Every structure is written in structure tokens, then in C-alpha cells.
Amino acid sequence: VFLDLTLASIKIFDFYKCSQIDKKIEVLNLTGILADVDVPVNLSFIRELHNLRVLEIGNNRIRSWNASLFSGMTDIEELRMSGNGIDISLTSAMIRDMFNSSRLRLLDLSGNIFECNEMIFKFFRFAKSKPDLHIVGYNEGFGYMCTDD
């Protein structure tokens, strides 16, 4: 099952989030749906999608998350979070989600700038240790950058 809510209004997103989301969803595209939201959005509902293989959450001004989104999810193969338009502050939960899944084959964080913090070093170390994981635009570390704002 494929659910594409690209650039849908937040009201439509709330409807899907609050209703019983089909647990059979394998591909969820939320690209740009949260771009105009000023308050942090709780993405924990994603944990309920046990069959999810592809999650697209790019262009949403997502800065970070502090609890694993993929806890107990074994089928996630692609995470796309490109072009967020806001500096990303990597957290240990994000690192776990990006690198602890044995099935994750594609990670797209391209078009983002990262805050320089202690997680950046973990990101680079894990990226180097996962040769089967394609990190879009990473270019062995030269394609991503961080800033000390």
C-alpha cells in the first residue's frame, strides 16, 4: 500500500494521523506536508506502520527527533529526508534509526546542513562502516557539511 500526501495540507495529514492509519502501508510520502508548521511535530505514529519499507519526509523543516521512529521495525529500506530548509541537529535516536537497521539500503539527507555536534562524528563513523548503505550525495563525507552557528 502506497500513501502519498506530498504537499497536502496539514489538516489532511491530521486526519490520517488521527484516524486508524492502514497498518499495511509500505511506502509513506510526507514530502513538504509539514513545511509550514511552526511547532515540532510528533512523528511517533510512524512506529505503528509495521510494514513500512520507504519513508519520505523531505522538505519538512524537521530538525531532529529524540525517540527512535523505527523501534521494532525490521522492513525499513529507504529513509528520505532531503532539503529540509533548516539545520539538522543529529541525535542518538536518529543515528540508531539510520544505522541500526540491517535492511536500510538508502539514506537521503542531501541538500541539508547539519549542526556540528558530537553526533556528527558518530554519523561519519557509522557511514564508513556500512558499505551496503547508499547515502545520497554523501561522497565519502565530502558531500555533507556542518556548521557551528
C-alpha positions in Angstrom: 0.0 0.0 0.0 1.4 3.4 -1.0 0.2 6.6 0.7 1.3 9.8 -1.0 0.5 13.0 0.9 3.1 15.2 -0.8 2.4 18.9 -0.2 -1.1 18.0 1.3 -2.5 20.4 3.8 -1.7 19.8 7.5 -5.4 19.2 8.1 -5.4 16.3 5.7 -2.3 15.0 7.5 -4.0 15.3 10.9 -7.0 13.3 9.6 -4.7 10.5 8.5 -2.7 10.7 11.7 -5.7 10.7 14.0 -7.7 8.0 12.1 -6.7 4.4 12.1 -3.8 4.5 9.6 -3.7 1.4 7.4 -1.1 -0.8 9.1 -0.3 -2.3 5.7 1.3 0.9 4.3 4.7 0.1 2.8 5.5 3.5 1.2 4.6 6.7 3.0 5.4 10.0 1.3 5.0 13.1 3.6 7.3 15.4 1.5 6.6 19.0 2.2 3.5 18.4 4.3 5.0 19.8 7.5 6.9 22.7 5.9 4.6 25.5 7.2 4.2 24.0 10.7 5.9 26.2 13.4 5.7 23.7 16.3 7.7 20.4 16.4 5.6 17.5 15.0 5.4 14.2 16.8 6.3 11.6 14.3 5.8 8.7 16.7 2.8 7.4 14.7 5.3 6.0 12.2 6.1 3.2 14.7 2.6 1.9 14.1 3.4 1.2 10.4 5.0 -2.2 10.9 5.1 -2.9 7.1 6.8 0.4 6.2 9.6 0.0 3.8 10.0 3.6 2.4 9.6 6.8 4.4 9.9 10.1 2.6 9.9 13.1 4.9 12.0 15.7 3.0 11.3 19.4 2.7 9.6 19.5 6.1 11.8 21.6 8.4 12.5 18.5 10.6 15.3 19.5 12.9 15.7 16.2 14.8 13.9 13.6 16.8 14.8 12.2 20.3 13.0 8.8 20.3 13.5 6.1 17.7 11.0 6.2 14.8 11.9 2.7 13.7 11.9 0.8 17.0 10.8 -2.7 16.3 10.5 -2.1 12.5 12.5 -4.6 10.6 11.5 -3.8 7.0 12.5 -0.2 6.6 14.7 0.0 3.4 14.7 3.7 2.5 14.7 6.9 4.5 14.5 10.1 2.5 14.8 13.4 4.4 16.4 15.8 1.8 16.1 19.5 1.5 14.7 20.3 4.9 15.5 24.0 4.8 16.6 24.0 8.4 19.8 22.9 10.0 19.6 19.3 11.2 20.8 18.5 14.7 21.6 14.8 14.7 20.6 12.9 17.9 21.4 9.4 19.2 17.9 8.3 18.2 18.5 9.5 14.6 21.8 7.7 14.5 20.1 4.5 15.7 17.4 4.8 13.1 19.8 5.5 10.3 22.4 2.8 11.1 21.0 0.1 13.3 18.5 -1.2 10.7 20.1 -4.1 8.8 17.7 -3.6 5.9 18.2 0.1 5.3 19.7 0.4 1.9 19.2 4.1 1.0 19.6 7.2 3.2 18.9 10.6 1.6 19.9 13.6 3.7 21.1 15.6 0.7 20.5 19.3 0.5 20.8 19.7 4.3 23.3 21.4 6.5 24.0 19.8 9.9 24.8 21.4 13.2 28.3 20.4 14.3 27.8 18.3 17.4 29.2 15.1 18.8 26.7 13.0 16.7 28.4 14.2 13.5 31.4 12.1 14.3 29.2 9.1 15.0 27.4 9.6 11.7 30.7 9.6 9.8 32.0 6.6 11.6 28.8 4.6 11.0 28.6 5.7 7.4 32.1 4.4 6.8 31.2 1.1 8.5 28.1 0.4 6.4 29.3 -0.1 2.8 25.9 -1.6 1.7 24.1 1.6 2.7 23.9 4.1 -0.1 23.9 7.7 1.4 22.7 10.0 -1.4 25.1 12.9 -2.0 27.5 11.8 0.8 30.5 11.3 -1.4 32.6 9.6 1.3 32.0 12.6 3.7 32.7 15.4 1.3 29.1 15.9 0.2 27.7 16.8 3.6 28.7 19.7 5.8 28.1 21.0 9.2 28.1 24.5 10.7 28.9 25.9 14.2 26.2 28.6 14.3 
